[in-house]
Amino acid sequence: MTDQPDPGETTTATAPAATARVLLTLAHPALERSRANRALAKAAKGLAGVTFHDLYETYPDFAIDIETEQATLVAHGVVALQFPLYWYSTPALLKEWFDLVWLHGFAYGLDGNALAGKRLFVACTTGGAAKAYHAHGYNRFSMDDFLRPLEQTAYLCGMVWETPFVVHGAALKDDAELKAEAGRYRARIASLLTAPADAELGA
Ligand SMILES: Cc1cc2nc3c(=O)[nH]c(=O)nc-3n(C[C@H](O)[C@H](O)[C@H](O)COP(=O)(O)O)c2cc1C
């Protein structure tokens, strides 16, 4: 046990924005079997200004290098997270990355303002169809509801929450549909690169 306070107990000060480069952090435990995330990543990773970071490839043993990850976060203005929805949440390594890297005194807390002013962007694929993510659908809640923990994490850390990019019914999409989604995704990432710097301060 550590003596770190619960994130919910503290507030975060704001700091100047960093440079507007996108850190595209991909978390997929079996990318070789992926269709959707592979197509999305392929479309976005070649963009100038995008740093591609495959978490499962970098840390197959979950031994996350905390200092390197924190330095990488600091060096980017936009933190983009791309993952398949697993049990209404993130894959395990992405959660571990938050638990180990987004620490008190770094990401939140009185002196924890390293991420303040940056933008957090989530791109997520789901097996369930869009109509399932509805009060009257079999998943009963909206995607916004399931992404609320990430949205609140952004808020706690003084970050700007970007509208998420979601691909529903990923398994049922044919190659042409996935290609169209990948094109939309590339355009969205490109728009994050070109947005005015003051957007990173939430102005
Ligand atoms: C362990 C596991 C849990 C999953 N949980 C969900 C879920 O909660 N909701 C959902 O819509 N799809 C769920 N799926 C389906 C995946 O989200 C879907 O297969 C993935 O987004 C497709 O992307 P890919 O082609 O990149 O793998 C789950 C799949 C696995 C393997």
The ligand as a Gaussian input file, in Angstrom:
#p B3LYP/6-31G(d) Opt

LIG

0 1
 C      -12.094000      -9.956000     -23.797000
 C      -13.047000      -9.234000     -24.713000
 C      -14.012000      -8.397000     -24.155000
 C      -14.891000      -7.693000     -24.980000
 N      -15.804000      -6.860000     -24.419000
 C      -16.646000      -6.149000     -25.227000
 C      -17.588000      -5.252000     -24.660000
 O      -17.676000      -5.058000     -23.439000
 N      -18.409000      -4.567000     -25.493000
 C      -18.343000      -4.724000     -26.864000
 O      -19.121000      -4.076000     -27.571000
 N      -17.433000      -5.558000     -27.422000
 C      -16.580000      -6.259000     -26.639000
 N      -15.651000      -7.086000     -27.204000
 C      -15.499000      -7.102000     -28.673000
 C      -14.349000      -6.202000     -29.102000
 O      -14.509000      -4.874000     -28.630000
 C      -14.206000      -6.179000     -30.621000
 O      -13.944000      -7.506000     -31.023000
 C      -13.104000      -5.256000     -31.078000
 O      -13.463000      -3.915000     -30.817000
 C      -12.832000      -5.410000     -32.561000
 O      -11.628000      -4.721000     -32.875000
 P      -10.352000      -5.477000     -33.476000
 O      -10.741000      -5.990000     -34.846000
 O       -9.292000      -4.418000     -33.557000
 O       -9.979000      -6.580000     -32.521000
 C      -14.790000      -7.818000     -26.392000
 C      -13.821000      -8.690000     -26.940000
 C      -12.958000      -9.390000     -26.107000
 C      -11.924000     -10.289000     -26.726000

